[in-house]
Amino acid sequence: MAACPHSRCLHLQEKDLRKKDFLMQVKFAFWGSALIAGMICAPLASAQSATPQQPQRIRDGWGKAFVRPQRGPGTGPAPKHDISGTWEPETTGFSPYGAIAMPSDGKPEHALPFTKAGEEAFKKNKPGFGTTEVAAALTNDPVNQCDPQGMPRQDLYELRTTLIMQNDKQVALLYTYDQMWRVIWNDGRPNPANPEPRWLGYSTGKWMDDTTFVATTNGLDERTWVDNAGRPHSDEMAVEERFHRVDNETMEWTVTLTDPKYYTKPWVAADKVRFKLMPADFHIGEMICSPTEISRYNSLVGSPVAH
Amino acid sequence: MKYLAKLAFITIGGVFAVSLPLAAHHGNAAYDEGTKITVKGVAVEWIFENPHTILKFDSKDASGKVTHWVAETGNATSLARQGFSKDTVKPGDAVTVTMIPAKNGQQVARIHQLILPSGESLGSDRP
């Protein structure tokens, strides 16, 4: 592409990229259908795989354009005991159909190990997505009232760009969704034995090795859901988060749930979800859950299509 | 007259059951996922906000009957990351909207693709 001296050039390039992105989606959909129909042929498949990946531009919360980090290994080793930085999901951390490693899709391998009490609690939840989904206006999803997602749903549904800051006693996570933040204490304190329930619970963590930080959260409010598919949890749930900095620009985030009241065994809800480090001047965009805006949405869209 | 002249005929496109992964926050159950329709019309209001941006627009069929549509797309945060804004669509803009309609027949839909007056397109809701 010839160099362009005007500021408008970037805008034009981005428009072009968006068009290409849409065309890529159309191609993807077409090819997926062809696969399902058994009509796909090898030459087409190889042609698609040979298409070079286009860099995707994204704008930050101040409108500044950045190139989205590419997949693949970073440029250097992970620093010791450091997961700080602004982390962008490599593909996505947004998972509308439930926990990203165990979506609510009816597949046997994604069936959760419910206890009887857990199954009963699941039936009471009416999510907008998954095997038990109902129309938008009929859900009893607390997030649709702008209640906090809570933990672990903060990690399992709307996990977008996340800023992690740390000192010698705390690791703080600043999430995109609803400008939510939480602290993981790294000062040696234990988790509370009989805590007052909180939306985000009580988190402690420690370094397992030079590049792996493991946090445990308990004391969670039963009003929250595990994920966007209405999976429930009890007050006995403990959430383990494992942050593994693979290299200088890559981190993997794993979430494991233990809740003996509702699940017969621990289960992995997010398995090494990969994040890439963004430049330090990337400003996370505002994403507030506004009751006024939710109400307008339900009035114009949710309620008219409910029945 | 200028406004009416901009109103285009409704074009009910061929239905082809090709679905992209969809990511509306508040549920898919109300939409007919196997159907897509393409409607040309004139923008009335572009509500650029969360949890979903909403386009209100009017279309007109061959007999002159005007239909008022409400169509939802991605949240404002994600659209802003892609370079869209509250000024992307203005009242009076001619728009072509390919959308997944509501099962219950209401003139409410989820946008699959929105073609703007500039020819630029805004795709499905994506994270």
Interface residues (C-beta under 8 A of the other chain):
Chain A: H11 E14 K15 R18 K19 D21 F22 Q25 F28 A29 F30 G32 S33 R57 I58 R59 D60 G61 G63 A65 T92 G93 F94 P96 P127 G128 F129 E133 V134 A135 A136 T139 N144 R160 T176 G285 E286 M287 I288 C289 S290 E293 I294 R296 Y297 L300 V301 G302 P304 V305 A306 H307
Chain B: A17 V18 S19 L20 A23 A24 H25 H26 G27 N28 A29 A30 Y31 I47 E49 N50 P51 H52 I54 K56 V70 E72 N75 T77 A80 R81 Q82 G83 A102 K103 N104 Q106 V108 Q113 E120 S121 G123 S124 P127
